[in-house]
Amino acid sequence: MKVVVIGTINQDLILPFRGTSIQSIGGIFYTISALSKLDEQNLQIVPISFLGSDMYPAFLRLLKQYPNV
């Protein structure tokens, strides 16, 4: 089965009250990663999003963890 996820993929910047800032990929990436673990054998996740060229290499590296995306 295919599941299409439409939305934005963005760079999150988390500024905690104390401590150092944290940067991570956010937006629909959280949904993509969670869905991909539900049924790795029979479920194919298809993300549809605009992605800036500055984030593209990092996003591809992250996707290697999720072979059904």
C-alpha positions as CSV (number, residue, x, y, z in Angstrom):
1,M,0.0,0.0,0.0
2,K,1.2,3.5,-0.8
3,V,0.7,6.4,1.6
4,V,1.3,10.0,0.3
5,V,2.3,12.6,2.8
6,I,2.0,16.2,1.6
7,G,3.5,19.1,3.5
8,T,6.6,21.1,4.2
9,I,10.1,19.9,5.3
10,N,11.9,22.5,7.1
11,Q,15.0,23.1,9.3
12,D,13.9,23.4,12.9
13,L,15.8,25.6,15.3
14,I,15.1,24.8,19.0
15,L,16.2,27.4,21.5
16,P,15.9,25.9,25.0
17,F,15.7,28.2,28.0
18,R,19.0,26.9,29.1
19,G,21.5,25.1,27.1
20,T,22.6,25.2,23.5
21,S,20.4,25.5,20.4
22,I,19.5,22.4,18.4
23,Q,19.0,22.2,14.6
24,S,17.1,19.3,13.0
25,I,14.9,18.5,10.1
26,G,11.2,18.9,10.9
27,G,7.9,19.4,9.3
28,I,6.5,16.2,7.7
29,F,9.7,14.4,8.4
30,Y,8.3,13.3,11.7
31,T,5.2,11.9,10.0
32,I,7.3,10.2,7.4
33,S,9.6,8.5,9.9
34,A,6.7,7.3,12.1
35,L,4.6,5.9,9.3
36,S,7.6,4.1,7.8
37,K,8.0,2.0,10.9
38,L,4.3,0.9,11.0
39,D,4.7,-1.8,8.3
40,E,8.1,-1.8,6.7
41,Q,7.3,-4.8,4.4
42,N,4.0,-3.7,2.8
43,L,3.8,0.1,3.2
44,Q,5.5,2.6,0.9
45,I,5.6,6.2,2.0
46,V,5.7,8.9,-0.7
47,P,6.5,12.4,0.6
48,I,5.5,15.3,-1.6
49,S,7.2,18.6,-0.6
50,F,9.4,21.4,-1.7
51,L,12.9,21.1,-0.4
52,G,15.6,23.7,-0.5
53,S,18.9,22.8,-2.1
54,D,20.7,23.6,1.1
55,M,18.7,20.8,2.9
56,Y,18.6,18.2,0.2
57,P,21.8,16.3,1.0
58,A,21.0,16.1,4.7
59,F,17.5,14.9,4.0
60,L,18.7,12.1,1.6
61,R,21.2,10.9,4.3
62,L,18.3,10.7,6.8
63,L,16.1,8.8,4.4
64,K,18.6,6.0,4.1
65,Q,17.3,4.9,7.5
66,Y,13.8,4.4,6.0
67,P,14.0,2.1,3.0
68,N,10.2,2.2,2.3
69,V,10.2,5.9,1.8
